[in-house]
Amino acid sequence: MFHKKGNRFYRKCDERVSASDYREAISDALSQELGGAGRATKSTMRWTGASERTAKNWISGSYGPTGENLIALMKHSDTVFAVTSGSG
């Protein structure tokens, strides 16, 4: 459950995930579910409307998706959903 405090949402638990752990988890989830880099890139682009470079950055773990793109990935990928919801 989330509680609103100002402009940020806080989880009831105090578990924090570093940015690098987040990027790695998304990268691993996309690679695991979609296989090779070419296929993963094309699927990620189709699911989110992101550019090829952006999709490659997510898959390589250089950057992680945020906002609408993260939601789109969660909608299409059970693995990404599991990783981001803490059940993976």
PLY file of the C-alpha trace (Angstrom):
ply
format ascii 1.0
element vertex 88
property float x
property float y
property float z
element edge 87
property int vertex1
property int vertex2
end_header
0.00 0.00 0.00
1.22 3.47 -0.84
0.79 6.51 1.35
0.97 9.95 -0.21
3.34 12.39 1.46
3.98 15.47 -0.64
4.87 14.64 -4.22
6.37 11.23 -3.53
4.82 7.87 -2.82
6.34 5.69 -0.13
5.91 1.96 0.29
4.84 0.69 3.63
8.10 -1.26 3.87
11.48 0.42 3.93
13.03 -1.68 1.17
14.98 0.57 -1.15
16.44 -0.50 -4.46
19.45 1.26 -5.92
19.25 2.71 -9.43
21.85 0.22 -10.67
19.92 -2.72 -9.18
16.74 -1.43 -10.85
18.44 -1.08 -14.26
19.96 -4.55 -13.93
16.62 -6.11 -12.94
14.81 -4.59 -15.94
17.65 -5.58 -18.27
17.64 -9.16 -16.98
13.85 -9.41 -17.19
13.72 -8.16 -20.79
16.58 -10.40 -21.88
15.09 -13.43 -20.13
11.64 -12.97 -21.60
12.55 -11.76 -25.08
15.77 -13.59 -25.81
18.36 -12.13 -28.19
19.17 -8.45 -28.33
17.64 -7.90 -31.78
14.33 -9.49 -30.90
14.27 -7.86 -27.48
14.94 -4.44 -28.97
12.19 -4.74 -31.57
9.62 -6.00 -29.07
10.52 -3.32 -26.54
10.21 -0.61 -29.20
6.84 -1.97 -30.32
5.50 -2.20 -26.77
6.58 1.30 -25.70
7.04 3.40 -28.83
10.58 4.15 -27.62
13.45 4.68 -30.04
15.87 1.89 -30.91
18.69 3.54 -28.91
16.44 3.89 -25.84
15.33 0.26 -26.02
18.94 -0.89 -26.38
19.93 1.20 -23.35
17.22 -0.49 -21.25
18.25 -3.95 -22.44
21.93 -3.28 -21.79
21.16 -1.85 -18.34
22.65 1.57 -19.11
19.33 3.22 -18.27
15.99 2.08 -16.89
12.50 2.91 -18.15
10.32 5.29 -16.19
6.73 6.47 -16.24
4.54 5.44 -19.15
7.28 3.29 -20.67
7.67 1.25 -17.50
3.91 0.77 -17.31
3.84 -0.35 -20.96
6.61 -2.87 -20.30
4.80 -4.17 -17.23
1.60 -4.53 -19.26
3.30 -6.64 -21.93
5.89 -8.53 -19.89
5.01 -10.75 -16.95
8.70 -10.92 -16.07
9.09 -7.12 -15.88
5.86 -6.93 -13.88
7.12 -9.54 -11.41
10.48 -7.79 -10.99
8.98 -4.35 -10.42
6.21 -5.51 -8.13
8.61 -7.37 -5.87
7.15 -10.79 -6.59
10.00 -11.85 -8.84
0 1
1 2
2 3
3 4
4 5
5 6
6 7
7 8
8 9
9 10
10 11
11 12
12 13
13 14
14 15
15 16
16 17
17 18
18 19
19 20
20 21
21 22
22 23
23 24
24 25
25 26
26 27
27 28
28 29
29 30
30 31
31 32
32 33
33 34
34 35
35 36
36 37
37 38
38 39
39 40
40 41
41 42
42 43
43 44
44 45
45 46
46 47
47 48
48 49
49 50
50 51
51 52
52 53
53 54
54 55
55 56
56 57
57 58
58 59
59 60
60 61
61 62
62 63
63 64
64 65
65 66
66 67
67 68
68 69
69 70
70 71
71 72
72 73
73 74
74 75
75 76
76 77
77 78
78 79
79 80
80 81
81 82
82 83
83 84
84 85
85 86
86 87
